[in-house]
Amino acid sequence: MAGLDFEKPITELEKKIHELRGFGSDKKIDLSSELKRLEDKLEHLKKDTYANLTAWQRVQIARHPQRPYTLDYINMLMADFMELHGDRAFADDKAMVCGLARLDGQKIIVMGHQKGRDTKENLKRNFGCAHPEGYRKALRVMQLAEEFNLPIVIFIDTPGAYPGIGAEERGQSQAIALNLREMPCIAVPIITIVIGEGGSGGALGIGVSDKICVLENAYYSVISPEGCAAILWKDGAKAPEAAEVLKLTAQDLLKIGIIDEIVPEPLGGAHRDPQKTAQSLKEAISRNLRLLGGLTKEELLKLRYKKYRGMGVVG
């Protein structure tokens, strides 16, 4: 598994253990004591490394190319997924996935940003950067959820909305603004989970909800660290410093009351054990659906309004 720069000591030790195990097997030599010593050393190294991650290191984990994406979690968690396409105005945006599904037998609407695994798929998915038609499709499907009284589960994973000329010509800012206006009034439970990157209006365009959960190594921010560094210091290389001051980690966001819950990841990140991460997500989603399902529509909308009016209040 590909490692990040700060993980090099870990990947090198893992490689050494793998080679030693293979050597012992080939030569029929008992190297169990040496392997045990190295495995204990690896375990301590992992715990020390991942217990003291910087904000920039968490951003790197959030962007790991092997990290599970929206469709991965849908396939692991849900049954009978039926994708819905198109905004009924321009086109179907492949960077935004929406559809019907069942979670433990309960009918739900699920949606989220979708990135690609290789160059071809990334071009198809536009690197997870949705166009205005993606946000219009999402709103159309949310309104469908309200019509049929279905709860909505949303996975956020985008560096930001697509800023290209075509997207601007077709009303990118207006599409996001419309979602921000309409989502507070959708009278069904809405749960959002930031599973990787949660960048700018591209994330917030499907992020207004009753419960905001963030995976342990995901981030949620008004701007990317590189964008912030370019504005403040005119130097993208200052991204690590920007990540610290942006307070974009799940841990910082929970402290200041922006999010409701941190969903734990396996040691080293979601890509180390996708199934275990999916199980943690399922527990969080199911628990919050039960909690929100006991509210009337009036109570739901009142609490959602109160939640967002309270954000940013100091003192």
C-alpha positions in Angstrom: 0.0 0.0 0.0 1.4 3.4 -1.0 2.5 5.5 1.9 2.6 9.2 2.5 5.9 11.1 3.1 5.5 11.2 6.9 4.7 7.4 6.8 8.0 6.4 5.3 9.5 4.9 8.5 6.3 2.8 8.8 6.3 1.6 5.2 10.0 0.8 5.4 9.5 -1.3 8.5 6.5 -3.0 7.0 8.5 -3.9 3.9 11.3 -5.2 6.1 8.9 -7.5 8.0 7.3 -8.7 4.8 10.8 -9.5 3.3 11.9 -11.2 6.5 8.8 -13.3 6.7 9.2 -14.4 3.1 12.9 -15.2 3.6 12.1 -17.4 6.6 9.5 -19.2 4.7 11.7 -19.8 1.7 14.7 -21.0 3.7 12.5 -22.8 6.3 14.2 -20.8 9.1 12.3 -19.9 12.3 12.5 -16.1 12.6 9.5 -15.8 14.8 11.3 -14.0 17.7 12.9 -11.4 15.3 9.5 -10.9 13.6 7.8 -10.4 16.9 10.3 -7.8 17.9 9.9 -5.9 14.6 6.1 -6.2 14.7 6.0 -4.8 18.3 8.3 -2.0 17.1 6.0 -1.3 14.1 2.9 -1.2 16.4 4.6 1.4 18.7 5.7 3.4 15.7 2.2 3.5 14.3 0.7 4.6 17.6 3.2 7.3 18.1 2.9 8.6 14.5 -0.9 8.6 14.3 -1.5 9.9 17.8 0.4 13.1 17.0 -0.8 14.0 13.5 -0.6 17.6 12.3 -3.5 19.2 10.5 -1.5 19.0 7.2 -0.9 15.3 7.7 -4.6 14.7 8.2 -5.3 16.6 5.0 -2.8 14.2 3.3 -4.6 11.2 4.7 -8.0 12.7 3.6 -6.6 12.8 0.0 -5.0 9.4 0.0 -5.7 7.8 -3.5 -6.8 4.5 -1.9 -9.2 6.1 0.6 -12.8 4.8 0.1 -15.2 7.1 -1.9 -18.9 7.6 -1.9 -19.8 4.6 -4.1 -17.5 2.4 -2.1 -19.4 3.2 1.1 -22.8 2.8 -0.7 -21.8 -0.7 -1.9 -20.5 -1.7 1.6 -23.3 -0.3 3.6 -26.5 -0.3 1.6 -28.6 -2.6 -0.6 -30.8 -2.0 -3.7 -29.0 1.2 -4.7 -30.7 2.7 -7.7 -28.9 5.8 -9.1 -31.0 8.8 -10.3 -29.6 10.9 -13.1 -29.9 14.4 -14.4 -30.9 17.9 -13.3 -33.8 18.1 -15.8 -32.1 21.3 -17.2 -28.7 20.5 -18.7 -27.0 17.2 -18.1 -26.1 14.5 -15.6 -23.0 15.4 -13.5 -20.9 12.3 -12.8 -19.1 14.1 -9.9 -22.4 14.0 -7.9 -24.0 10.6 -7.3 -27.6 10.4 -6.1 -30.1 7.6 -5.7 -32.4 5.4 -3.7 -31.1 2.7 -1.3 -31.9 0.6 1.7 -29.9 0.8 5.0 -30.8 -2.3 7.1 -34.1 -2.4 5.3 -35.0 1.3 5.8 -35.6 3.2 2.6 -33.4 6.2 2.2 -32.0 8.8 -0.3 -28.2 8.8 -0.5 -25.9 11.1 -2.4 -22.4 12.4 -2.4 -19.4 13.6 -4.4 -17.6 10.9 -6.3 -13.9 10.9 -7.3 -12.1 8.6 -9.7 -9.4 5.9 -9.1 -7.4 6.5 -12.3 -7.0 9.3 -14.9 -9.9 8.1 -17.1 -12.3 7.9 -14.2 -11.1 11.1 -12.7 -11.8 12.9 -16.0 -15.3 11.3 -16.0 -15.9 12.3 -12.4 -14.2 15.7 -12.7 -12.0 14.8 -9.7 -15.1 15.0 -7.5 -15.6 18.7 -8.4 -19.3 19.1 -9.2 -20.8 21.4 -11.8 -24.0 23.4 -11.2 -26.0 20.6 -12.7 -24.7 18.3 -10.0 -26.1 20.6 -7.3 -29.4 21.0 -9.1 -29.6 17.2 -9.4 -28.9 16.9 -5.7 -31.6 19.4 -4.8 -34.1 17.7 -7.2 -33.5 14.4 -5.4 -33.7 16.0 -1.9 -37.1 17.4 -2.9 -38.1 13.9 -4.0 -37.0 12.6 -0.6 -39.3 15.1 1.1 -42.2 14.2 -1.2 -41.9 10.5 -0.2 -40.8 11.2 3.4 -37.4 9.5 3.1 -34.4 10.4 5.2 -31.3 11.7 3.4 -27.7 10.5 3.9 -25.0 12.6 2.2 -21.3 11.8 1.8 -19.1 14.9 1.3 -15.7 14.4 -0.5 -14.6 17.3 -2.7 -11.8 19.9 -2.9 -14.4 22.3 -4.1 -17.0 23.1 -6.7 -15.7 23.2 -10.3 -14.6 26.8 -11.1 -14.4 26.5 -14.9 -15.9 28.9 -17.3 -18.7 26.6 -18.4 -19.7 26.0 -14.8 -19.8 29.8 -14.1 -21.8 30.4 -17.3 -24.4 27.8 -16.2 -24.7 29.5 -12.7 -22.4 27.7 -10.3 -22.8 30.2 -7.5 -26.5 30.5 -8.0 -27.0 26.7 -7.9 -25.0 26.4 -4.6 -26.8 29.4 -3.1 -30.2 27.9 -4.0 -29.3 24.7 -2.2 -28.2 26.7 0.9 -31.6 28.4 0.8 -33.7 25.3 0.2 -31.9 22.6 2.3 -32.9 24.2 5.7 -36.6 23.7 4.7 -36.4 20.1 3.5 -38.7 18.5 6.1 -37.0 15.1 6.4 -33.9 14.0 8.5 -30.6 14.9 6.8 -27.3 13.5 7.9 -24.0 14.5 6.3 -20.7 12.7 6.7 -17.4 14.3 5.5 -15.5 11.2 4.3 -12.4 12.9 2.8 -12.1 16.4 1.6 -14.8 19.0 2.6 -13.7 22.0 0.6 -15.5 25.4 0.4 -19.0 25.9 -1.1 -18.6 22.7 -3.1 -19.0 20.8 0.2 -21.5 23.2 1.8 -23.7 23.0 -1.3 -24.9 19.6 0.0 -23.9 20.1 3.6 -26.8 21.8 5.4 -28.2 19.1 7.6 -29.4 18.0 11.1 -26.3 16.1 12.0 -22.8 16.7 10.7 -20.3 13.9 11.1 -16.7 13.9 10.0 -14.4 10.9 9.7 -11.4 11.2 12.0 -8.9 12.1 9.3 -11.2 14.1 7.0 -11.3 17.8 6.9 -14.0 20.5 6.4 -13.0 24.0 5.5 -14.0 27.3 3.9 -11.0 26.9 1.6 -8.3 24.4 0.8 -4.9 24.9 2.6 -3.2 25.6 -0.7 -5.8 28.3 -1.6 -5.5 29.9 1.8 -1.7 29.9 1.5 -1.9 31.5 -1.9 -4.1 34.3 -0.6 -2.4 35.0 2.7 1.2 34.4 1.9 1.2 34.4 -2.0 2.9 31.0 -1.6 1.2 27.6 -2.0 4.1 26.0 -0.2 2.8 27.5 3.0 -0.2 25.0 2.9 0.9 23.2 6.1 0.8 26.5 8.0 -2.5 27.3 6.5 -4.0 24.0 7.5 -3.1 24.7 11.1 -4.7 28.2 11.2 -7.8 27.1 9.3 -8.9 24.8 12.2 -10.1 22.3 9.6 -9.6 19.0 11.3 -12.5 17.1 12.8 -11.0 17.5 16.3 -10.9 21.3 15.9 -14.3 21.5 14.4 -15.9 19.5 17.2 -14.3 21.8 19.8 -15.8 25.0 18.2 -19.2 23.4 17.7 -19.3 23.3 13.9 -19.8 19.5 13.7 -21.7 17.0 15.9 -19.6 13.9 15.8 -16.2 12.4 14.9 -16.4 9.0 13.3 -13.3 6.9 14.2 -11.0 5.4 11.6 -8.7 2.5 11.8 -5.1 3.3 12.8 -3.5 5.0 9.8 -6.7 6.0 8.0 -9.8 4.6 6.4 -7.9 3.1 3.5 -6.1 0.7 5.9 -9.4 -1.1 6.7 -12.4 0.1 4.6 -14.8 -2.5 6.0 -14.0 -1.4 9.6 -14.5 2.3 8.6 -17.8 1.4 6.9 -19.0 -0.3 10.0 -18.2 2.8 12.1 -20.1 4.9 9.6 -23.1 2.6 9.6 -23.3 2.8 13.4 -23.2 6.6 13.3 -25.8 6.9 10.5 -28.2 4.4 12.1 -27.9 6.0 15.5 -28.6 9.5 14.2 -31.4 8.3 12.0 -33.1 6.7 15.0 -32.6 10.0 17.0 -34.0 12.2 14.2 -36.8 9.8 13.3 -38.4 10.5 16.7 -38.9 14.2 15.9 -41.9 15.8 14.2 -41.3 17.8 11.0 -41.8 21.0 13.0 -39.3 20.0 15.6 -36.8 18.9 13.0 -36.9 22.2 11.1 -36.8 24.3 14.3 -33.7 22.5 15.6 -32.0 22.7 12.2 -32.6 26.5 12.2 -31.3 26.8 15.8 -28.2 24.7 15.0 -27.0 27.0 12.2 -28.0 30.3 13.9 -25.8 29.2 16.8 -22.7 28.6 14.7 -20.0 31.3 15.1 -21.5 32.8 18.3 -18.7 33.9 20.6 -19.1 34.1 24.4 
